[in-house]
Amino acid sequence: MKKIFCLLTVGAALLSGCALYVPDSPGVVVAPQGGPQGGPGNGFCPPGQAKKGNC
């Protein structure tokens, strides 16, 4: 039992020194599309807004 505990402790100590480095530039860039959504005249109405008369 003591050997297993020592092996687990050594393994955890070896793995704790690992680091993951990623590039600074983002992988996904979300570009805005056109004007704002919602409201009258643009063809998009959020759920529940039509019943309130907002579209």
Buried (B, 14 or more C-beta within 10 A) or exposed (E): EEEEEEEEEEEEEEEEEEEEEEEEEEEEEEEEEEEEEEEEEEEEBEEEEEEEEEB
